[in-house]
């Protein structure tokens, strides 16, 4: 994965994985790690979360789940220890990555 430094000199590592978040009580798509902090987007089956329309995904990241899934368009962050281990077999399709690129490349 690509590495660079943030303003505080911490290593910024690009990620492409899913982990369970205790904070949002849903899986999350982790897209960057800065030091021990990971930034992610929540994954849900709900069309709307807290009054905000979620981004529909073409393909559910969980290969064992055939239900429609969505990305919550709010970047969350949490310590690495507060997120579960990476989920094996989960991934975003290339088309879905394009849909959320504006959220993950800030």
Secondary structure as GFF3:
##gff-version 3
##sequence-region A 1 106
A	DSSP	beta_strand	3	5	.	.	.	ID=ss1
A	DSSP	beta_strand	11	21	.	.	.	ID=ss2
A	DSSP	beta_strand	26	34	.	.	.	ID=ss3
A	DSSP	beta_strand	37	44	.	.	.	ID=ss4
A	DSSP	beta_strand	48	49	.	.	.	ID=ss5
A	DSSP	beta_strand	52	53	.	.	.	ID=ss6
A	DSSP	beta_strand	55	56	.	.	.	ID=ss7
A	DSSP	beta_strand	70	79	.	.	.	ID=ss8
A	DSSP	three_ten_helix	80	82	.	.	.	ID=ss9
A	DSSP	alpha_helix	94	104	.	.	.	ID=ss10
###
